[in-house]
Every structure is written in C-alpha cells, then in structure tokens.
Amino acid sequence: MNPTRTNDRTSRTRRTGGPAFGSGAGSGRGSRFGSSAPSRSGGPSRSGGHGRRRPAASSGEFALPKTITPALPAVEAFADLDMPAQLLAALTAQGISVPFPIQGATLPNTLAGRDALGRGRTGSGKTLAFGLALLARTAGLRAEPRQPLALVLVPTRELAQQVTDALTPYARSVKLRLATVVGGTSIGRQASALRGGAEIVVATPGRLKDLIDRGDCRLNQVGITVLDEADQMADMGFMPQVTALLDQVRPEGQRMLFSATLDRNVDLLVRRYLTDPVVHSVDPSAGAVTTMQHHVLHVHGADKHRTTTEIAARDGRVIMFLDTKHAVDKLTEHLLASGVRAAALHGGKAQSQRTRTLTQFKTGHVTVLVATNVAARGIHVDNLDLVVNIDPPTDHKDYLHRGGRTARAGEQGSVVTLVTPNQRRSMSRLMTAAGIVPQITQIRAGEEALSQITGAQAPSGIPVTITAPVAERRKRSAASRGRRSPASAALRRTARQTSFDAAAA
C-alpha cells in the first residue's frame, strides 16, 4: 500500500495562538461518599421518556469545516475496500464483515490518504475506523530505531490499552510492530521497544514527551497521526503538549481526528492541523443512544447510602461513578464489607492495579467497578447493561461519556443518576445540554421501583475479599521462586548465626 499523500501539504500554513484549555471546576455533592458542598435547589418536571432527545444544544459546537474535495462514497462491506488481503482475512477471522457507519463512511477516504474529522458516540467503531486505514497505509514499511511511522495520541492509559488491544491482531496480520507509551509503567521498557523499532506508537502525550526529551523517540518520520478523543485531551489541559507533538510530525502527513464529541476546544486542532478533511458525523455531540435508557432517581440524602448499596448488590455488573478518589475508596470498602464484590479504579492507583482491576471486572471476578472519570472513556466491557452516577457529573460531556460504557455497539443499557433535592436544578440543566429527556422517579431504598429499574436487592452482609485469580497467583509465585531479597537473606543469616551461637553455648 503506497503511503504517499494524494494532496500536497508542503505549503501548510500554521496558525498559532488560541485559547488556554483546562478542566472545569467541579461542584459540590450531597453524597455520603463525596463532598458535602451544597448546590442550589430546584427541580424539573417529571417525564416518562426513555432517552428521548431534545434539540441539540449548540452552545459548545463549532462550525464544521467545509470539504472542498468531494468525499468518496461509503461502502457496505469491508471486502469493497482497497486493503491488504491480510487485513481482510484478519477481519474475517474476527467474525467482522460489515462495517459500522463511521467505518464505512470514512475508510474509503482515509485509505486514499485524506485527512478525516469523525464524530461518533462511544462504541460506534471509531478505533477500527482510523486503525484499519493506519495499518493498511503503513503495511510493508519498516521503522528505524526510535523513529515510528504512525502515531495515535489518546488522553488516558486505559484508552491507550484499549486501542492497542483492538489493533494488535490486525497489526500482526501485516507484520507491523506496536508500542504502547503511557505513564505509570516502566519508561525503560517503553524506550527499549522504541529502540527495537516500532512502526506504530499508541501514546498519552505526557509520557511520549518524556521519551522524546530523553532522546528515545523522534517523530520526524511519522506520516500518519491520529487524535482519539481530542476533546478530552483539551479538557484535561493537554492541548499545549498535543500541539507541540503535532508540530514535530511530518507536515505533509495524514491527520485523522476522531471523537465522541466535538466542541470549540477542538476547533484549534481542526483549523491548524487538518487540510480539506472528510467530515463525517454519525451522531451529534448532544443526544442519546437509541438503545440506552436514562433514569434520574430522586433520593433523599439520608437514604442515598442504602440505595447505592442495594443497586451494587444486583445480579450482574455495574460501573458506579463518583467525583473523588477518596469517595471511590470509601464506597468500595463499604461495599466489600456488605458482601458486594467491588473494586476501585482511579488515578491514584498504580497502572498494574488498574489493569488488574479492569481484567477482574471484565471476567466477572469483580461485579462492581467504583470509579472516577478515569473510567469514563477508553473502557469497553461486553454486555454491561448499567452505569450509575452516584455523584452526578458537572458537565454534559462527562455524562455522555460515562453513559457510553453501556449500550455499546447496539446493545441495550441504562444510565441511572442519583439526585438529591439540592442537585435537581443543576441536573435538569445538564440533561438539557446533553439533549436528553430522562425518566424521573422518586425512589427509596427497598422499593419495588428501584429493583425494576436497576435490579437492586439487599446485599448478603457477609464481607468479601477480592483476591488475585488463581492463575495470576501461581504465576506470581513461580516468578518469585529462586529470588530472595537482600533483607530476607540478612534475616536468614541472622537466624542461622543465632542457632549456631545457641548450639555452641
């Protein structure tokens, strides 16, 4: 596959400047598990709708760029695309033959080297939409040490791992090497992978910058660059790092920007780095997934603790979102003491812990994932039918991304938000911004309505402890055999000497 661009960009004009980007300030919560700062009271009128959509809110939207060169028509089957036979065979082996809409619309153009701006809800197939084009256009090339040929920038470690996992079988089919570059893991191993040569790097901005500063990576040979969830990178304050990295790749290279939401935070990237992009929007930034039900449960603060516990004790898995790491840890401890198999996921955990927790949740070893917004993107769990906002999010984008962990790829799912009286007005505004009319129910713990909506039930009350799976413990034990720490060796020497002295006496 020829990687040469179809349009000349050597005369690309760089725009500089732009607004400063950062994350918004959080608001107070009335939850026992979160902060207790109050918000103004009020309440919306009740509605019986299930995820019905209001007209999309336009306050955060920017005008999408006009495509000058007409886009190629969409395809209805992967076999209709100009891709290497090995990739088509790998898709068949995975049981995939029909592309999702965003894949069918963008791939004919991105395979031809066009820039792309794609928007689609979480679970709509964005990873393969950019991944197959990236792999097809890099196939047959070989990277020099420390000089990757393609780059995927993502905002979180979890999303980096998900992208890597999704692309690995296809990369192997065309003999391309992937390197994942994220914080929280050994930078030495990542540097070694880059020195060994990796055609494709999936990275978070901060760790990639660290490796470049160390001289372990150069981007001057990167001809294809993807920004996945660019709006979150802007919201998290990564924009200066992202633009600094994009300024280092080949200026005539191909750029693809994919996200579930496109607001004005992304406008700078679009104007500065995309040239005559093909624009495809599967879903508007605001709006509901048709297979997803939205419930707002009005609870009293004194009853929220018990209500949360009963929902967590349901049969089946659930993700519960709170605002702070402390609140996540506190709720997890309470659920474990109540007999619920829960585990915590937040930015204060080591990457190995986060990876293990996600694996346990996906396999069912853990049934409740208690998380901060670190889990709001980049986590795909099959057959997850419930997401619960214990602390309502402060931003409609956070709501959409939290909810996007369920009802993925056409599956059914529900998003439930627990709202105390002083949070009702702000929740009403958030739902309006999200373009959603939820079903609102006044609820108390132990009521049949709570069980019908969430599957809530009384917990066993028998404390549980989450241990590593047997296979993992055996592996760890085998790895530790034959290795003894200096401290333990010193203790053994002391014990032997004491025994010898006693015998001599």
C-alpha positions in Angstrom: 0.0 0.0 0.0 1.5 3.3 -1.1 1.7 5.7 1.8 2.2 8.8 -0.4 -0.4 11.5 0.2 -2.9 12.4 -2.5 -2.8 16.1 -1.8 0.3 18.3 -1.4 0.7 19.9 2.0 4.2 21.2 1.9 2.8 24.8 1.9 0.7 24.2 5.0 0.2 27.4 6.9 0.5 27.0 10.7 -1.8 29.1 12.8 -0.5 29.9 16.3 -2.2 31.1 19.4 -5.6 30.1 20.6 -7.4 29.9 24.0 -6.0 28.3 27.0 -7.6 25.0 27.8 -8.1 23.3 31.1 -10.6 21.2 33.0 -13.6 22.9 34.6 -14.0 23.2 38.3 -16.1 20.6 40.0 -19.2 21.3 42.0 -20.2 20.1 45.4 -22.1 16.9 46.1 -24.6 15.8 48.7 -23.4 12.2 48.7 -22.2 10.5 51.8 -19.3 9.1 49.6 -18.5 12.5 48.0 -18.0 16.1 49.2 -20.8 17.8 51.1 -20.7 21.2 49.5 -24.3 22.2 48.6 -25.7 23.4 45.3 -28.8 25.4 44.6 -32.1 23.6 44.9 -34.9 23.3 42.4 -36.4 20.6 40.2 -37.5 19.7 36.7 -40.9 18.5 35.8 -41.4 14.8 35.5 -41.2 12.9 32.2 -41.9 9.4 31.2 -39.5 9.4 28.3 -36.8 6.8 27.8 -33.8 8.6 26.4 -35.8 10.9 24.1 -33.8 13.7 22.6 -34.3 17.4 22.8 -32.9 19.6 20.0 -29.2 19.5 20.2 -27.6 22.3 22.3 -25.4 24.4 20.2 -23.5 26.4 22.8 -20.4 24.2 22.6 -20.4 23.4 18.9 -18.1 24.9 16.3 -18.8 25.2 12.7 -17.5 22.0 11.0 -15.1 22.7 8.1 -16.3 22.5 4.6 -14.9 19.7 2.5 -13.5 21.1 -0.8 -12.7 17.8 -2.5 -15.8 15.6 -2.7 -15.7 12.5 -0.4 -15.6 9.0 -1.9 -18.9 7.1 -1.3 -19.4 4.9 1.7 -19.0 1.1 1.4 -21.3 -1.6 2.8 -18.7 -4.3 3.2 -15.0 -4.4 4.2 -14.4 -6.5 1.1 -15.2 -3.4 -1.0 -12.2 -1.5 0.4 -8.7 -1.3 -1.0 -7.0 -3.0 1.9 -4.3 -5.7 2.1 -5.6 -9.2 1.8 -4.1 -10.0 5.2 -6.2 -7.3 6.9 -9.4 -8.6 5.2 -8.5 -12.1 6.4 -7.9 -10.9 9.9 -11.4 -9.2 9.9 -13.0 -12.4 8.7 -11.2 -14.4 11.4 -12.6 -12.0 14.0 -16.1 -12.5 12.5 -16.4 -9.0 11.1 -17.6 -8.4 7.6 -20.0 -5.4 7.7 -18.5 -2.0 8.8 -20.2 0.3 11.3 -21.5 3.5 9.7 -18.5 5.6 10.7 -16.1 2.9 9.3 -18.0 2.6 6.0 -18.1 6.3 5.5 -14.5 7.3 6.4 -12.4 4.3 5.4 -12.6 4.8 1.6 -11.3 8.3 2.1 -8.7 7.7 4.8 -7.3 4.7 2.8 -6.7 7.1 0.0 -4.7 9.4 2.3 -7.4 12.1 3.1 -7.5 13.8 6.4 -10.6 13.0 8.4 -12.7 14.5 11.1 -15.0 11.9 12.5 -17.6 12.1 15.3 -19.4 9.1 16.7 -20.7 8.1 20.0 -18.7 5.7 22.2 -19.0 2.2 20.9 -19.6 3.3 17.4 -16.5 1.7 15.9 -14.1 4.7 15.8 -11.0 2.6 16.7 -11.2 0.4 13.6 -12.3 3.4 11.6 -8.9 5.0 12.0 -7.0 1.9 12.8 -7.6 0.0 9.6 -6.5 2.9 7.5 -3.4 3.5 9.6 -2.4 -0.2 9.3 -3.2 -0.5 5.6 -1.2 2.6 4.7 1.8 1.6 6.9 1.9 -2.1 5.8 5.1 -3.1 4.1 7.1 -0.3 5.7 9.8 -0.8 8.4 10.6 1.7 11.1 14.1 2.7 12.0 15.1 2.5 15.7 13.4 5.3 17.7 11.6 6.6 14.6 7.9 5.4 14.4 6.0 5.8 11.2 2.5 6.3 12.7 1.2 7.8 15.9 -2.1 7.5 17.9 -2.5 10.1 20.7 -5.0 9.3 23.4 -5.9 11.1 26.7 -5.7 8.1 29.1 -3.8 5.0 29.8 -7.0 2.9 29.7 -7.9 4.2 26.2 -4.3 3.6 25.1 -4.5 0.0 26.2 -7.9 -0.5 24.6 -6.7 0.9 21.2 -3.6 -1.4 21.4 -5.7 -4.4 22.2 -8.1 -3.6 19.4 -5.4 -3.2 16.8 -3.0 -5.9 17.8 -4.5 -8.8 15.8 -4.7 -6.7 12.7 -1.2 -5.3 13.1 0.2 -8.9 13.5 -1.5 -9.9 10.2 0.5 -7.3 8.3 3.7 -7.7 10.4 3.6 -4.3 12.0 5.0 -3.6 15.5 3.0 -1.7 18.1 4.4 0.1 21.1 2.2 1.5 23.9 3.7 4.5 25.6 1.8 5.6 28.8 2.6 6.8 32.3 2.5 4.5 35.3 4.6 1.8 33.7 8.3 1.3 33.1 9.7 4.0 30.9 12.8 1.9 30.3 10.8 -0.9 28.7 9.0 1.6 26.5 12.3 3.1 25.5 13.6 -0.4 24.7 10.6 -1.1 22.5 11.2 2.1 20.6 14.9 1.4 20.2 13.9 -2.0 18.8 11.8 -0.4 16.2 8.0 0.1 16.2 6.0 1.2 13.2 3.1 2.4 15.3 3.1 4.1 18.7 -0.1 4.5 20.8 0.7 7.1 23.4 -0.5 9.5 26.0 1.0 13.0 25.5 3.0 13.3 28.7 4.9 10.0 28.5 5.6 10.5 24.8 7.1 13.9 25.6 9.3 12.3 28.3 10.7 9.8 25.8 11.3 12.4 23.2 13.2 14.6 25.8 15.3 11.5 26.7 16.2 11.0 23.0 14.4 7.7 22.9 11.9 8.8 20.2 11.7 11.1 17.3 8.6 12.0 15.3 10.1 13.3 12.2 9.2 10.1 10.2 5.6 10.0 11.4 3.5 10.2 8.3 0.1 9.3 9.8 -1.2 10.9 13.0 -4.5 10.1 14.8 -6.0 12.0 17.7 -8.5 9.9 19.5 -10.9 11.7 22.0 -9.2 15.0 21.2 -11.8 16.9 23.2 -10.9 15.2 26.4 -7.2 15.9 25.8 -8.2 19.6 25.6 -10.4 19.4 28.7 -7.6 17.7 30.7 -5.1 20.5 29.8 -3.0 18.5 27.3 -3.5 21.0 24.4 0.0 22.6 24.7 1.6 19.1 24.7 -0.6 17.9 21.9 0.2 20.8 19.6 3.9 20.6 20.5 3.9 16.9 19.4 1.9 17.6 16.2 4.4 20.2 15.2 7.1 17.5 15.2 5.5 15.1 12.8 5.9 15.3 9.0 4.0 18.4 7.9 2.7 16.8 4.7 1.5 13.7 6.6 -2.1 12.5 7.1 -4.1 13.5 10.1 -7.2 11.9 11.5 -9.2 13.3 14.4 -11.9 11.1 15.9 -14.0 11.8 19.0 -17.4 11.2 20.5 -17.9 15.0 21.0 -16.5 17.9 19.0 -16.7 21.3 20.7 -14.9 24.5 20.5 -11.9 23.1 22.4 -11.1 21.0 19.3 -11.5 23.9 16.9 -7.9 24.9 17.2 -6.7 21.4 16.2 -9.0 21.2 13.3 -8.1 24.6 11.9 -4.4 24.3 12.5 -3.7 20.6 11.5 -6.4 19.3 9.2 -6.3 20.0 5.5 -9.5 19.7 3.5 -10.7 16.9 5.8 -13.5 14.5 5.0 -16.1 15.2 7.7 -18.4 12.5 9.0 -20.7 12.7 12.0 -22.6 9.6 12.9 -24.2 11.2 16.0 -24.4 14.8 17.1 -22.4 15.8 20.2 -25.5 16.1 22.2 -28.1 13.4 22.1 -29.0 9.9 23.3 -28.2 6.5 22.0 -31.5 4.8 21.0 -30.7 1.6 22.8 -30.0 3.4 26.1 -32.5 4.4 28.7 -31.8 7.3 31.0 -33.2 7.4 34.6 -32.9 10.2 37.1 -33.7 8.9 40.6 -34.7 11.5 43.1 -33.4 10.3 46.5 -33.1 11.9 49.9 -29.6 12.3 51.2 -30.2 10.1 54.3 -31.4 7.3 52.0 -28.7 7.5 49.3 -26.2 5.3 51.2 -28.6 2.4 51.4 -29.9 2.9 47.9 -26.4 2.8 46.5 -25.6 -0.4 48.3 -28.8 -2.2 47.1 -28.0 -1.2 43.5 -24.5 -2.5 43.8 -25.8 -5.8 45.2 -27.7 -6.5 42.0 -27.1 -9.6 39.9 -24.8 -8.6 37.0 -22.1 -6.0 36.6 -22.3 -2.2 37.1 -20.0 0.8 36.9 -20.5 3.4 39.6 -19.1 6.9 39.2 -18.1 9.3 41.9 -16.2 12.5 41.9 -13.1 11.9 44.0 -10.6 9.2 44.7 -11.4 9.3 48.4 -15.1 8.8 47.8 -14.3 5.9 45.5 -12.1 4.1 48.1 -14.7 4.8 50.9 -17.6 3.3 48.9 -15.5 0.3 47.8 -14.6 -0.5 51.4 -18.3 -0.3 52.4 -19.5 -2.5 49.6 -16.9 -5.2 50.3 -17.9 -5.1 54.0 -21.6 -5.5 52.8 -20.8 -8.6 50.7 -20.5 -7.0 47.3 -17.6 -7.9 45.1 -16.4 -4.3 44.4 -13.1 -2.8 43.3 -11.8 0.8 43.0 -10.4 2.4 39.9 -8.9 5.9 39.9 -5.8 7.9 39.1 -4.2 7.2 42.4 -3.8 3.5 41.6 -0.7 2.1 40.0 -1.1 1.1 36.4 -0.7 -2.6 37.3 -3.5 -2.3 39.8 -5.8 -0.5 37.3 -5.1 -3.1 34.6 -5.7 -6.0 37.1 -9.0 -4.4 38.3 -10.3 -3.9 34.8 -9.4 -7.5 33.9 -11.2 -8.8 37.0 -14.3 -6.7 36.2 -14.4 -7.8 32.6 -14.2 -11.5 33.6 -16.8 -11.1 36.3 -14.4 -11.7 39.2 -15.5 -8.3 40.3 -19.1 -7.2 39.8 -19.0 -3.6 40.8 -16.4 -1.1 39.4 -16.3 2.0 41.5 -14.5 4.7 39.6 -13.8 8.3 39.0 -13.9 9.8 35.5 -10.7 8.0 34.6 -13.1 5.2 33.6 -15.5 7.4 31.6 -13.6 6.8 28.3 -11.4 4.1 26.9 -13.1 1.2 28.7 -15.1 -1.4 26.7 -16.9 -4.1 28.6 -19.1 -6.5 26.7 -22.7 -6.9 27.9 -22.5 -4.1 30.5 -26.1 -3.0 30.9 -26.0 -0.5 33.8 -24.0 2.6 34.6 -24.8 4.6 37.8 -23.8 8.1 38.6 -23.6 8.2 42.4 -22.3 11.7 42.1 -23.9 13.5 39.1 -21.4 14.8 36.6 -20.8 18.5 36.3 -20.6 18.6 32.5 -22.9 17.0 29.9 -20.0 15.6 28.0 -18.9 13.7 31.1 -22.5 12.4 31.4 -22.4 11.2 27.8 -19.1 9.5 28.1 -19.9 7.9 31.4 -23.1 6.5 30.0 -21.2 5.4 26.9 -19.8 2.5 28.8 -23.1 0.8 28.3 -25.4 0.3 25.3 -22.3 -0.1 23.1 -22.4 -1.4 19.5 -26.2 -1.7 19.5 -26.6 -3.4 22.9 -29.2 -2.4 25.4 -28.3 -0.5 28.6 -29.4 2.0 31.2 -27.8 5.1 32.8 -29.0 5.9 36.3 -28.2 9.1 38.2 -29.0 9.5 41.9 -30.0 13.1 42.5 -30.6 14.7 45.9 -33.0 17.7 46.3 -30.3 20.3 46.1 -28.9 18.8 42.9 -32.2 18.7 40.9 -31.9 22.1 39.2 -28.3 21.6 38.0 -29.2 18.1 36.8 -32.0 19.5 34.8 -29.7 21.9 33.1 -27.2 19.2 32.4 -29.8 17.0 30.7 -30.9 19.9 28.6 -27.3 20.4 27.4 -27.0 16.7 26.7 -30.2 16.7 24.6 -31.8 14.0 26.8 -35.2 13.7 28.5 -34.8 11.2 31.2 -37.4 9.2 33.1 -37.6 10.8 36.6 -38.7 8.7 39.5 -38.9 9.4 43.2 -37.3 6.5 44.9 -36.5 5.0 48.3 -34.3 2.0 49.2 -36.1 -1.3 49.3 -38.9 -0.2 46.9 -40.0 -2.3 44.0 -39.5 0.6 41.6 -35.8 0.7 42.4 -35.5 -3.0 41.8 -37.3 -2.8 38.5 -35.1 0.0 37.2 -31.7 -1.2 38.5 -32.1 -4.8 39.7 -31.4 -3.6 43.2 -31.6 -6.1 46.1 -30.4 -6.4 49.7 -26.7 -7.4 50.0 -25.7 -10.6 51.8 -23.9 -8.7 54.6 -21.1 -11.3 54.5 -17.8 -9.4 54.0 -15.8 -10.4 50.9 -12.2 -10.0 49.9 -11.1 -9.7 46.3 -8.0 -11.8 45.7 -6.0 -12.3 42.5 -7.2 -15.1 40.3 -5.6 -18.5 41.0 -3.7 -18.4 37.7 -2.3 -15.0 38.5 -1.2 -16.0 42.0 0.5 -19.1 40.6 2.4 -17.0 38.0 3.5 -14.6 40.7 4.6 -17.4 43.0 6.6 -19.1 40.2 8.2 -15.8 39.3 9.3 -15.2 42.8 10.9 -18.7 43.4 14.6 -18.5 43.3 14.7 -14.8 44.0 15.3 -13.7 47.6 15.6 -10.1 48.7 18.7 -8.8 50.5 16.6 -8.1 53.6 15.2 -11.7 53.7 18.7 -13.1 53.1 20.0 -11.0 56.0 17.3 -12.3 58.3 18.1 -15.9 57.4 21.8 -15.3 58.1 20.9 -13.8 61.4 18.7 -16.7 62.3 21.4 -19.2 61.3 24.0 -17.4 63.3 21.7 -17.3 66.4 21.1 -21.0 66.0 24.9 -21.6 65.7 25.6 -19.5 68.8 23.0 -21.3 70.8 24.4 -24.7 69.8 28.0 -23.5 70.6 26.8 -22.4 74.1 
